[in-house]
Amino acid sequence: MAAPPQERALTSTPPSREPSSNMQRAVSALRATLPIVHQLLPLLGGTLGAAVSNVLGPYPQTAPHATPINIEPLEDDVAELQTQHRDLRNRLLEHHASLKRVEDQMETVREAADRNAQEQTELAEDLQSMRKTVHRFAMIALAVLVVSLLLNAGLFLHILHVLPWL
């Protein structure tokens, strides 16, 4: 027994002997769709132009029938959030103003501390200068005292020499 050719095994109808042309295929496709188009035309408005525009144009989408949602609690929550946001913003502005005042006070304290440090430095320099001046004065006074003692001793010896009875 001979095996059937592949073409016959895949199809149940016998192969046609003549190749069909493009025109024949188009006509057969039109024949297959003609009953469907005949039934759809009255539904599409009856005229061919309206039918073509209805087929080619976009279909308006109808909104699904949904039950109305009660958004009042959400609106209340949003209003409460807005109130809280305003309060928070006001507090933030108050804190910002308070921080600005503290910053200004800190700047004032910093300037005062800098001035005090500068004054202490100047005072220490003045004290060093005064110390040197007092030291010089003390040395001069000591030198004058030593000279005075030496002169007194010399005078005493001279008086003893001039006046022998003493």
C-alpha positions as CSV (number, residue, x, y, z in Angstrom):
1,M,0.0,0.0,0.0
2,A,1.4,3.3,-1.0
3,A,1.4,6.3,1.3
4,P,-0.7,9.2,0.3
5,P,1.1,12.4,-0.7
6,Q,1.7,15.0,2.0
7,E,-0.8,17.4,0.5
8,R,-3.6,14.9,0.7
9,A,-2.8,13.9,4.3
10,L,-3.0,17.4,5.5
11,T,-6.3,18.4,3.8
12,S,-9.6,16.6,3.8
13,T,-10.7,18.0,0.4
14,P,-9.0,17.0,-2.8
15,P,-6.6,19.6,-4.1
16,S,-7.9,21.8,-6.9
17,R,-6.2,21.4,-10.2
18,E,-6.3,25.0,-11.2
19,P,-4.7,27.7,-9.0
20,S,-7.2,30.3,-8.0
21,S,-6.6,33.9,-8.9
22,N,-6.7,36.9,-6.5
23,M,-10.0,38.0,-8.0
24,Q,-11.6,34.7,-7.3
25,R,-10.4,34.8,-3.7
26,A,-11.7,38.3,-3.2
27,V,-15.1,37.4,-4.6
28,S,-15.4,34.4,-2.3
29,A,-14.4,36.5,0.7
30,L,-17.1,39.0,-0.3
31,R,-19.7,36.3,-0.7
32,A,-18.9,35.0,2.8
33,T,-19.3,38.5,4.4
34,L,-22.3,39.6,2.4
35,P,-25.0,38.0,4.6
36,I,-23.4,39.5,7.7
37,V,-23.2,43.0,6.1
38,H,-26.8,42.6,4.9
39,Q,-27.9,42.0,8.5
40,L,-25.7,44.8,10.0
41,L,-26.8,47.6,7.6
42,P,-30.2,48.2,9.1
43,L,-28.6,48.3,12.6
44,L,-26.0,50.9,11.5
45,G,-28.5,53.4,10.3
46,G,-29.6,52.2,6.9
47,T,-27.3,54.2,4.6
48,L,-24.0,53.0,3.3
49,G,-22.2,56.2,4.2
50,A,-23.5,56.2,7.7
51,A,-22.6,52.6,8.0
52,V,-19.0,53.1,6.8
53,S,-18.6,56.2,9.1
54,N,-20.0,54.2,12.0
55,V,-17.6,51.3,11.4
56,L,-14.6,53.5,10.8
57,G,-15.2,56.2,13.4
58,P,-14.5,55.8,17.1
59,Y,-17.2,54.5,19.3
60,P,-18.2,56.7,22.1
61,Q,-17.6,54.9,25.3
62,T,-20.5,55.1,27.7
63,A,-19.7,55.5,31.4
64,P,-20.4,52.3,33.3
65,H,-23.3,52.5,35.6
66,A,-21.8,52.9,39.0
67,T,-23.4,53.5,42.2
68,P,-22.8,57.0,43.5
69,I,-19.9,57.2,46.0
70,N,-20.3,59.2,49.1
71,I,-17.2,61.4,49.1
72,E,-18.3,63.6,52.0
73,P,-16.0,61.9,54.5
74,L,-13.1,62.3,52.2
75,E,-13.9,66.0,51.7
76,D,-14.1,66.3,55.5
77,D,-10.7,64.6,55.9
78,V,-9.2,66.8,53.2
79,A,-10.6,69.9,55.0
80,E,-9.1,68.7,58.3
81,L,-5.8,68.0,56.6
82,Q,-5.8,71.5,55.2
83,T,-6.6,73.0,58.6
84,Q,-3.8,71.0,60.1
85,H,-1.4,72.0,57.3
86,R,-2.3,75.7,58.0
87,D,-1.7,75.3,61.7
88,L,1.6,73.5,61.0
89,R,2.7,76.2,58.6
90,N,1.8,78.9,61.2
91,R,3.8,77.1,63.8
92,L,6.7,76.7,61.4
93,L,6.6,80.4,60.7
94,E,6.6,81.2,64.4
95,H,9.5,78.8,65.0
96,H,11.4,80.4,62.1
97,A,10.8,83.9,63.6
98,S,11.9,82.6,67.1
99,L,15.0,81.0,65.6
100,K,15.8,84.3,63.8
101,R,15.5,86.2,67.1
102,V,17.7,83.6,68.9
103,E,20.2,83.9,66.0
104,D,20.2,87.7,66.4
105,Q,20.7,87.4,70.1
106,M,23.6,84.9,69.5
107,E,25.2,87.4,67.1
108,T,24.9,90.1,69.7
109,V,26.4,87.9,72.4
110,R,29.2,86.9,70.0
111,E,30.0,90.5,69.2
112,A,30.0,91.4,72.9
113,A,32.3,88.4,73.6
114,D,34.6,89.5,70.8
115,R,34.7,93.1,72.2
116,N,35.4,91.8,75.7
117,A,38.2,89.6,74.4
118,Q,39.7,92.5,72.5
119,E,39.4,94.8,75.6
120,Q,41.1,92.1,77.7
121,T,43.9,91.8,75.2
122,E,44.3,95.6,75.2
123,L,44.1,95.7,79.0
124,A,46.8,92.9,79.3
125,E,49.0,95.0,76.9
126,D,48.4,98.1,79.0
127,L,49.2,96.2,82.1
128,Q,52.5,94.9,80.6
129,S,53.4,98.4,79.6
130,M,52.6,99.7,83.1
131,R,54.6,96.9,84.6
132,K,57.6,97.9,82.5
133,T,57.1,101.6,83.5
134,V,56.8,100.8,87.2
135,H,59.9,98.5,86.9
136,R,61.9,101.3,85.3
137,F,60.7,103.8,87.9
138,A,61.6,101.4,90.7
139,M,65.1,100.9,89.3
140,I,65.6,104.6,88.9
141,A,64.4,105.1,92.5
142,L,66.7,102.4,93.8
143,A,69.6,103.9,91.9
144,V,68.8,107.3,93.4
145,L,68.6,105.7,96.9
146,V,72.0,104.0,96.4
147,V,73.6,107.2,95.2
148,S,72.0,109.1,98.1
149,L,73.3,106.5,100.6
150,L,76.8,106.7,99.1
151,L,76.8,110.5,99.2
152,N,75.6,110.4,102.8
153,A,78.3,107.9,103.7
154,G,80.9,110.0,101.9
155,L,79.7,113.2,103.7
156,F,79.8,111.5,107.0
157,L,83.4,110.4,106.4
158,H,84.3,113.9,105.3
159,I,82.7,115.4,108.4
160,L,84.6,113.0,110.6
161,H,87.8,113.9,108.9
162,V,87.2,117.6,109.1
163,L,86.0,117.6,112.7
164,P,88.2,115.3,114.7
165,W,86.4,115.6,118.0
166,L,83.4,113.7,117.0
